[in-house]
Amino acid sequence: MRVFGVNNTEVILKCSLCVLLRGFTFSWERIGAEMPSDRIDRSDCSLVIRKAILQDSGNYACVGRSKSSTSLVTREVLRLTVRGPARITSLFPELRAVPFGGSVEVKCDAVGPPAPDVYWTKGSLRIKSNKTA
């Protein structure tokens, strides 16, 4: 399952196995990297990452172990993607006067992990879906 979070906010990963499986205990693991232990709170059914950063992106596993059998193990993997806020890096041209009926091209460059979608609106209507209008 994919989970999305925003940089510098709290992200909560919820384990759906907790609701489905009775008689199991649950723990959390990060696959392929260290758990951000100084910014997390764990419970059986959720993992809270405080002030998530882009490097927290990755796979997290909720691991369920049967209380009655040490050999019965199941897990759910959650794929976390932490996104930074998009940032406009340039907007061209600067404000200028255009004769009535004339045309002007306005360009917007924006960055952010992942690359943001750029679109233009007039009032509440979307008018263009690329960087240039």
LUMZALO-399787 format. One line per 10 residues: number of its first residue (from 1); their letters; for each residue z, y, x of N, C-alpha, C, O. Coordinates in Angstrom, 2 decimals. Each point is the difference from the previous one (the first is absolute). Layout:
NUM = a = Z,Y,X,Z,Y,X,Z,Y,X,Z,Y,X ~ ...
% end
This chain:
1 = mrvfgvnnte = 0.00,-1.16,0.85,0.00,1.16,-0.85,0.00,1.24,0.90,0.68,0.03,1.03 ~ -1.44,0.97,-1.42,-0.06,1.25,0.77,0.98,1.01,-0.58,0.12,0.14,-1.21 ~ 0.57,0.55,2.10,0.94,1.04,-0.37,-0.36,1.23,0.82,-0.26,-0.10,1.20 ~ 0.24,1.27,-1.84,-0.33,1.24,0.69,1.20,0.93,0.00,0.71,0.11,-1.00 ~ -0.49,0.54,2.12,1.08,0.97,0.13,-0.53,1.26,0.65,-1.10,0.01,0.55 ~ 1.89,1.05,-0.61,-0.36,1.28,0.59,0.93,0.29,1.17,1.21,-0.22,-0.09 ~ -1.79,0.70,1.17,0.76,0.34,1.20,1.22,0.86,-0.33,-0.09,0.93,-0.80 ~ 1.21,-1.26,1.41,1.26,0.75,-0.11,0.63,-0.07,-1.40,0.76,0.89,-0.38 ~ -1.08,-1.93,-0.39,0.64,-0.21,-1.30,0.63,-1.40,-0.01,-0.20,-0.80,0.92 ~ 0.93,0.52,-1.96,0.61,-1.32,-0.16,-1.01,-0.96,-0.62,-0.65,0.32,-0.99
11 = vilkcslcvl = 0.53,-1.50,1.59,-0.90,-1.04,-0.50,0.86,-1.20,-0.41,0.88,-0.42,0.74 ~ -1.16,-0.12,-1.92,0.75,-1.15,-0.49,-0.97,-1.18,-0.17,-0.96,0.08,-0.76 ~ 1.25,-1.17,1.47,-0.76,-1.24,-0.16,0.82,-0.91,-0.90,1.18,-0.23,0.27 ~ -1.78,-0.28,-1.33,0.70,-0.86,-0.95,-0.57,-1.40,0.05,-1.22,-0.19,0.01 ~ 2.11,-0.79,0.02,-0.38,-1.40,0.07,-0.04,-0.59,-1.41,1.04,-0.12,-0.65 ~ -2.23,-0.25,0.20,-0.12,-0.56,-1.36,0.55,-1.42,-0.09,0.27,-0.49,-1.09 ~ -0.11,-0.19,2.24,0.54,-1.36,-0.02,1.43,-0.03,-0.51,0.44,-1.01,-0.56 ~ 0.31,2.09,0.76,1.40,0.05,-0.44,0.13,-0.23,-1.50,0.96,-0.62,-0.46 ~ -1.91,1.11,-0.29,0.04,-0.15,-1.45,-0.42,-1.41,-0.40,0.50,-0.54,-0.98 ~ -1.42,-0.04,1.74,-0.58,-1.29,-0.37,0.84,-1.20,0.43,0.00,-1.03,-0.67
21 = lrgftfswer = 0.70,1.15,1.79,0.69,-1.16,0.58,1.51,0.16,-0.06,0.56,0.89,0.63 ~ 0.08,-1.75,-1.37,1.47,-0.03,-0.05,0.47,-1.04,1.02,-0.73,-0.94,0.30 ~ 1.92,1.11,0.23,0.53,-0.96,0.96,-0.55,0.19,1.40,0.07,-0.91,0.82 ~ -0.61,2.09,-0.54,-0.52,0.33,1.33,0.74,1.21,0.54,0.43,0.87,-0.75 ~ -0.31,-0.81,2.05,0.46,1.23,0.66,-1.22,0.60,0.68,-0.92,-0.72,0.41 ~ 0.90,2.03,-0.29,-1.17,0.70,0.53,0.37,0.88,1.18,1.10,0.56,0.06 ~ -2.03,-0.46,0.86,0.15,0.90,1.15,-1.35,0.64,0.27,-1.02,-0.40,-0.56 ~ 1.02,1.41,1.43,-1.23,0.74,0.32,-0.33,-0.14,1.48,0.89,-0.01,0.85 ~ -2.18,-0.10,-0.55,-0.49,-0.04,1.37,-1.23,0.90,0.11,-0.72,0.19,-0.98 ~ 0.50,0.35,2.15,-1.25,0.72,0.28,-0.85,-0.92,0.85,0.47,-0.55,1.00
31 = igaempsdri = -1.72,0.37,-1.38,-0.89,-0.92,0.70,-0.71,0.73,1.13,-0.71,0.98,-0.23 ~ 0.91,-1.47,1.45,-0.72,0.54,1.15,0.54,1.27,0.60,-0.62,0.57,0.90 ~ 1.77,-0.10,-1.37,0.58,1.24,0.56,1.49,0.03,-0.34,0.48,-0.76,-0.84 ~ 0.22,1.65,1.51,1.43,0.17,-0.26,0.23,0.73,-1.32,-0.76,0.88,-0.38 ~ 1.81,-1.27,-0.30,0.43,0.68,-1.22,0.58,1.36,0.40,0.75,0.07,0.97 ~ -1.07,1.00,-1.69,0.57,1.32,0.32,1.48,0.05,-0.42,0.35,0.66,-0.97 ~ 0.51,-1.38,1.70,1.37,-0.29,-0.44,0.89,1.22,-0.19,0.94,-0.05,-0.79 ~ -1.22,1.15,1.48,0.86,1.18,-0.15,-0.30,0.79,-1.28,0.73,0.93,-0.32 ~ -1.80,-1.30,-0.41,-0.37,0.74,-1.21,-0.20,-0.90,-1.20,-0.70,0.38,-0.94 ~ 1.32,-1.57,0.94,-0.21,-0.90,-1.13,1.30,-0.38,-0.69,1.07,-0.01,0.60
41 = drsdcslvir = -1.21,-0.31,-1.87,1.06,-0.59,-0.81,-0.60,-1.26,-0.60,-1.08,0.04,-0.58 ~ 1.78,-1.16,0.72,-0.49,-1.28,-0.51,0.88,-0.47,-1.15,1.21,0.18,0.00 ~ -1.86,-0.78,-0.95,0.70,-0.77,-1.03,-0.83,-1.25,-0.21,-1.07,-0.14,0.59 ~ 1.54,-0.77,-1.42,-0.78,-1.21,-0.25,-1.40,0.32,-0.48,-0.98,-0.57,0.47 ~ 0.88,1.48,-1.42,-1.28,0.23,-0.67,-0.77,1.22,0.45,-1.14,0.19,-0.44 ~ 1.70,0.64,1.28,-0.75,1.18,0.44,0.34,0.38,1.44,1.07,-0.31,0.52 ~ -2.03,0.97,0.09,0.15,0.55,1.34,-0.34,1.47,-0.10,-1.10,0.36,-0.42 ~ 2.03,0.50,0.79,-0.19,1.44,-0.07,-0.17,0.53,1.41,0.85,-0.22,0.86 ~ -1.96,0.92,-0.61,-0.24,0.65,1.29,0.15,1.49,-0.22,-0.79,0.62,-0.71 ~ 1.81,-0.04,1.33,0.24,1.44,-0.11,-0.89,0.74,0.99,-0.19,-0.45,1.13
51 = kailqdsgny = -0.34,1.57,-1.55,-0.84,0.85,0.86,-1.08,-0.83,0.70,-0.09,-0.02,1.23 ~ -0.72,-0.65,-2.03,-1.06,-0.86,0.53,-0.93,0.80,0.91,-0.28,1.18,-0.25 ~ -0.19,-1.83,1.29,-0.96,0.60,0.92,-1.25,-0.88,0.04,0.03,-1.14,-0.44 ~ -1.11,1.69,0.97,-1.27,-0.72,0.03,0.14,-1.36,0.68,-0.64,-0.97,-0.40 ~ 1.48,0.90,1.44,0.19,-1.25,0.75,0.73,-1.07,-0.80,0.03,-1.15,0.43 ~ 0.55,1.49,-1.57,0.64,-0.99,-0.86,-1.03,-0.81,-0.78,0.34,-1.01,-0.62 ~ -1.59,1.43,0.63,-1.06,-0.75,-0.67,-0.08,-1.40,0.59,0.14,-0.17,1.21 ~ -0.37,-0.81,-2.06,-0.11,-1.38,0.47,0.41,-0.98,-1.08,0.15,0.36,-1.16 ~ 0.01,-1.61,1.56,0.35,-1.07,-0.93,1.51,-0.28,0.03,0.60,-0.16,1.06 ~ -0.02,0.10,-2.24,1.41,-0.32,-0.17,0.08,-1.23,-0.90,-0.76,-0.12,-0.97
61 = acvgrsksst = 1.68,-0.78,1.28,0.13,-1.23,-0.77,1.39,-0.09,-0.63,1.02,0.20,0.66 ~ -1.02,-0.52,-1.93,1.21,-0.35,-0.72,0.07,-1.53,0.06,-0.86,-0.69,-0.55 ~ 1.89,0.18,1.21,0.11,-1.45,0.23,1.10,-0.55,-0.88,1.15,0.45,0.05 ~ -1.50,-1.45,-0.87,0.96,-0.65,-0.87,0.35,-1.39,0.51,-0.89,-0.80,0.31 ~ 2.18,0.53,-0.24,0.48,-1.32,0.44,0.86,-0.60,-1.11,0.88,0.67,-0.55 ~ -1.15,-1.92,0.25,0.75,-0.69,-1.04,1.45,-0.16,0.42,0.28,-0.37,1.14 ~ 0.65,0.63,-2.05,1.42,-0.20,0.29,0.35,-1.49,0.06,0.98,-0.38,0.63 ~ -1.78,-0.46,-1.30,0.32,-1.42,-0.06,-0.75,-0.84,1.04,0.37,-1.14,0.26 ~ -1.42,1.71,0.34,-0.78,-0.76,0.98,-0.44,0.93,1.13,-0.71,0.97,-0.25 ~ 1.13,-1.26,1.46,-0.34,0.87,1.12,-1.48,-0.06,0.35,-0.51,0.87,0.72
71 = slvtrevlrl = -0.20,-1.88,-1.21,-1.41,-0.15,0.34,-0.93,0.73,-0.98,-1.19,0.15,0.30 ~ 1.69,0.29,-1.45,-0.84,0.65,-0.99,-0.02,1.51,0.25,0.98,0.69,-0.24 ~ -2.13,-0.21,0.72,-0.15,1.42,0.34,-1.30,0.51,-0.62,-1.01,-0.69,0.01 ~ 1.06,1.91,-0.54,-1.20,0.65,-0.52,0.04,1.46,0.42,1.06,0.53,0.32 ~ -2.21,0.11,-0.32,0.00,1.41,0.36,-1.13,0.75,-0.68,-1.02,-0.57,-0.40 ~ 1.25,1.87,0.27,-1.00,0.91,-0.55,-0.24,1.07,1.07,0.95,0.59,0.52 ~ -2.22,-0.35,-0.20,-0.34,1.00,1.01,-0.48,1.27,-0.68,-0.88,-0.04,-0.86 ~ 1.47,1.15,1.25,-0.40,1.30,-0.51,-0.63,0.80,1.14,0.58,0.09,1.09 ~ -1.74,0.48,-1.32,-0.70,0.81,1.01,0.27,1.46,-0.28,-0.48,0.55,-1.00 ~ 1.26,0.09,1.88,0.36,1.41,-0.15,-0.96,0.88,0.79,-0.26,-0.25,1.17
81 = tvrgparits = -0.26,1.27,-1.83,-0.80,1.02,0.66,0.68,1.33,-0.24,0.11,0.46,-1.13 ~ 0.35,0.17,2.22,0.62,1.32,-0.09,-1.08,1.02,0.32,-0.66,-0.08,1.03 ~ 0.49,1.00,-1.93,-1.02,1.03,0.17,0.63,1.34,0.32,1.03,0.38,-0.57 ~ -1.66,0.32,1.49,0.44,1.36,0.29,-0.61,0.94,-1.02,-1.03,-0.30,-0.59 ~ 1.67,1.42,0.37,-0.61,0.95,-0.93,-1.32,0.51,0.58,-0.09,0.28,1.19 ~ -0.91,-0.15,-2.04,-1.28,0.55,0.44,0.20,1.46,0.42,0.84,0.72,-0.53 ~ -1.64,-0.34,1.50,0.11,1.37,0.51,-1.41,0.56,0.16,-0.86,-0.62,0.62 ~ 0.64,1.81,-1.19,-1.30,0.67,0.16,-0.03,0.62,1.38,0.87,0.81,0.35 ~ -1.88,-1.19,0.43,-0.10,0.50,1.38,-0.94,1.19,0.11,0.15,0.81,0.91 ~ -1.10,-0.70,-1.82,-0.88,1.17,0.00,-0.64,0.16,-1.36,-0.28,-0.97,-0.70
91 = lfpelravpf = 0.05,2.22,0.35,-0.66,0.35,-1.25,-0.98,1.09,0.34,0.40,1.10,0.38 ~ -1.70,-1.39,-0.53,-1.04,0.96,0.38,-0.82,0.35,-1.22,-0.17,-0.88,-0.84 ~ -0.33,2.05,0.66,0.29,1.17,0.80,1.26,0.70,-0.49,0.58,-0.38,-1.02 ~ -0.18,1.40,1.75,1.09,0.86,-0.46,-0.49,0.70,-1.27,-1.20,-0.01,-0.30 ~ 2.10,0.61,-0.44,-0.41,0.71,-1.21,-1.01,1.09,0.35,0.17,0.75,0.96 ~ -1.21,-0.68,-1.76,-1.00,1.05,0.20,-0.70,0.26,-1.32,0.03,-0.82,-0.91 ~ -0.66,1.99,0.83,-0.72,0.40,-1.22,-1.36,-0.69,-0.02,-0.68,-0.09,1.03 ~ 0.29,-0.39,-2.19,-1.30,-0.63,-0.20,-0.68,0.73,-1.16,0.62,0.20,-1.05 ~ -1.88,0.21,1.23,-0.69,0.69,-1.10,-0.06,-0.88,-1.24,-0.08,-1.23,0.10 ~ 0.10,1.85,-1.28,-0.08,-0.73,-1.25,-1.25,-0.86,0.00,-1.09,0.50,0.30
101 = ggsvevkcda = 1.21,-1.77,-0.63,-1.13,-0.91,-0.02,-0.29,-0.62,1.35,-0.84,-0.90,0.11 ~ 1.52,1.38,0.94,-0.20,-0.55,1.34,0.74,-1.31,0.16,0.69,-0.46,-0.91 ~ -0.84,-0.14,2.06,0.69,-1.25,0.24,0.84,0.10,1.27,-0.25,0.84,0.87 ~ 1.22,-1.69,-0.80,0.86,-0.07,1.17,0.39,-1.47,0.18,0.16,-0.72,-0.98 ~ 0.00,0.29,2.22,0.45,-1.36,0.27,1.41,0.09,0.55,0.27,0.76,0.93 ~ 0.61,-1.53,-1.51,1.39,-0.04,0.43,0.28,-1.40,0.50,-0.31,-0.98,-0.69 ~ 0.89,0.86,1.87,0.29,-1.31,0.58,1.49,-0.13,0.24,0.67,0.95,0.39 ~ -0.15,-2.15,-0.63,1.42,-0.28,0.19,0.13,-1.24,0.87,-0.57,-1.04,-0.32 ~ 1.33,1.13,1.41,0.32,-1.15,0.83,1.48,-0.30,-0.17,0.85,0.89,0.08 ~ -0.54,-2.16,-0.32,1.39,-0.40,-0.19,0.25,-1.31,0.75,-0.90,-0.82,0.16
111 = vgppapdvyw = 2.14,0.65,0.29,0.40,-1.20,0.72,1.27,-0.56,-0.61,0.69,0.68,-0.75 ~ -0.41,-1.90,1.09,1.22,-0.66,-0.44,-0.20,-1.49,0.02,-1.09,-0.48,-0.30 ~ 2.10,-0.25,0.65,-0.16,-1.44,-0.07,0.34,-0.51,-1.39,1.12,0.21,-0.46 ~ -2.02,-0.86,-0.22,-1.42,-0.16,0.30,-0.75,1.28,-0.30,0.57,0.94,-0.55 ~ -1.85,-0.89,0.92,-0.81,1.19,-0.24,0.02,0.35,-1.49,-0.25,-0.87,-0.83 ~ 0.56,2.11,0.49,0.11,0.37,-1.41,-1.37,0.14,-0.67,-1.00,0.27,0.67 ~ 0.97,-0.46,-1.97,-1.18,0.31,-0.80,0.00,1.51,-0.23,1.02,0.57,-0.38 ~ -2.15,0.06,0.59,-0.13,1.44,-0.22,-0.89,0.20,-1.21,-1.08,-0.58,-0.09 ~ 1.53,1.40,-0.84,-0.82,0.32,-1.16,0.26,1.43,-0.41,1.04,0.58,0.34 ~ -1.97,-0.02,-1.05,0.06,1.39,-0.43,0.16,0.06,-1.51,-0.52,-0.85,-0.73
121 = tkgslriksn = 1.26,1.86,0.27,0.17,0.20,-1.43,-0.29,1.45,-0.35,0.14,0.90,0.83 ~ -0.54,-0.70,-2.06,-0.12,1.35,-0.57,0.82,-0.05,-1.27,-0.36,-0.68,-0.96 ~ 1.47,1.40,0.97,0.93,-0.14,-1.10,0.59,-1.39,0.09,0.54,-0.39,1.03 ~ -0.63,-0.36,-2.11,0.52,-1.37,0.01,-1.12,-1.04,0.12,0.27,-1.20,-0.12 ~ -1.51,1.63,0.34,-1.12,-0.92,0.08,-0.36,-0.31,1.45,-0.09,0.90,0.83 ~ -0.10,-2.16,-0.54,-0.44,-0.43,1.32,-1.50,0.27,0.10,-0.77,-0.44,-0.86 ~ 0.34,1.15,1.91,-1.41,0.37,0.09,-0.73,-0.68,1.14,-1.22,-0.11,-0.04 ~ 1.92,-0.35,1.06,-0.69,-0.60,1.14,0.96,-0.95,0.69,1.20,0.26,0.04 ~ -1.72,-1.37,0.52,0.84,-0.99,0.62,-0.33,-0.22,1.47,-0.09,-1.14,0.45 ~ -0.09,2.21,0.28,-0.13,-0.12,1.45,0.54,1.26,0.66,0.59,0.84,-0.68
131 = kta = -0.77,-0.69,1.97,0.64,1.08,0.73,-0.69,1.35,-0.20,0.59,1.03,0.34 ~ -1.80,-1.00,-0.86,-0.74,1.25,-0.12,-0.33,0.28,-1.45,-0.46,-0.88,-0.73 ~ 0.70,2.10,0.32,-0.37,0.41,-1.38,-0.81,1.26,0.07,-0.42,0.52,-1.03
% end
